[in-house]
């Protein structure tokens, strides 16, 4: 450690450049992890809010809530500790020039998926909705009368709830008859018992008794099958993994060049009896100090950036993930330093000092 620290003090510019590169790589890794968490939350907030164990859909729906269609009578609650009926459709809601893609949830207000109201009041009559509070930032207010695409029905916002997005769209909660009117129009009376799914709470999903054309899906499996959810997470995760490799390669190149420049110095030190083990420990200690410094600066810059980002940017920092990624960056940086250690071990003291 003494040798590593003294060399860094005497060559501030060189090592500042290395720290700067590691800082940029770690900054990008941390920011991408925050973006991945934020986008993940946008897709699953409303589902997580159910605090449910599973959902019942039709087998032919391919684990897609909008593609599932059943009747209220298809499930009698057998085996479930608690269950809630759910009808869902997508639409574009607008008030004047203000528009938003929304997901409309038809629910019963006495069942467990009824959201908590943070402003205003719950829906009481047909055509009234509770909206996700992110819609306030887009210009929607309590009392607004929403026009819907592909429907002549209008909805009135009576209150707001928080953390209610489904597949990246803010959710409008309303009663089941309202969703039927929006979906079927004048034919709603003939389809009043139609729903898309049944959310269940139970310790063991296998104990839930269902009809042959239905299936019970675990909540996490349902989320993973949301359109684009897995592909989006996989893409960002691969980007983070590639940055780990890039970090190792960059540091390996820097340290290797520095090692080549100091071959004669290392030769003299080995001729004086300093062991390969001591020199290797010095390189590893130096690499640790450089990577730790760069990663800590990148971490701080990420938090500062997140503080000033507008709410429209879906970033959510998971400190456990960031800690893991920081640890991995240090490990891959040390692995990158192994090339320099291998070079040091092969140095012949006589050749290095020109003997």
C-alpha positions, 0 to 999 in steps of 0.5 A: 500500500505504501508503494502504491500510494506514493506512486499515485502522489508523484504521478497525479495527472496519470492516475487522475485520468484513470480515476476519471475514466472509472468515474464515468464508467461507474456513473453510467452503470449506476445511472443505467441501473436507476433507469432500469429500476425506474422503467421496471416500476412504471410497468408494475406499480399497480400490480405491486400495489395489489399485494396479491399472490396471483391472478386468474386468466383464461388459458388462451390469453397467453398471460395477457390481461387484455386478451383474457375474457371470462365471466364473474360466474367462472370463479366461486372463490374456491381455495382463495383466501381473498379475491377481487374481480378486475376488468381492464382496457387501454385508452387515450384520455383527453381534456382539451389539448391535454392527453394521456395514454391510460389503463382503465381498471374496473374494480369493486370498491369493497375488494382489496385492490381498491386503491388508497385515496391521497386527494379527493374522494373515491368513485361513487357513481358510474363514470367516476374515476380515481386517477394516478397522481402522475396525471396531475403533472400532465395538467389533469385535475379533480373534476376534469371530464375525460373524453376517451378514444374509441368511446363516446363515454366520458369519465370524471376524475374524483380523486387521485392515488399514488404509485398506480401505473400499469405497463407504463400507463397511469391507471384510472380506477372505476367500477365494473359497469363503467368499464363495460360501458366504455368497452361495449357502448350500448351493448354493455347490458348484455355483457355486464358479467364480463371481466378480464381476470380475478386477482387472488390472495392465497398461500398456495396457488395450487389450492385454488380450484378453477375451470378447465379453460382458466389458469392461475398465474403467479404475480411475478410471472404475470409481470414478466409477461407484460409487453416489453417488460422482460425485453426492456430489462434484459437490454439494460442489464446487458448494457450494464454487463458490457460496461463491466467488461469495458471497465476491466479492459480500460483499466488493464490497458492503462495499468499495462502501459504504466507497467511497461514504462516502469520495467527498468524501475521494477527490475531495479527493485527486484534486483534489490530483493523485493519479491514478486508478491510484494510488487503484485500486492502493490499493483492490486492495492493501487488498482483498488484505490483507483477503482474505489475513488472513481466509483465513489465519485461516480456514485455521488454524481449519480445521486446529484443527477437524480436529485435534479432530474425532472419527474418525467424521467423514470429513474429509481435508485436501488441502493442495494443494486448500486452497492452490488454493481460498485463491488463488481466494478472493483472486482473486474478492475482488479481482474484487469490488473492481472495482466500487469502483474503477469508482466511484472513477474516475467521481468528479468532484473538484469535485462531490465537494468541493461545488464 
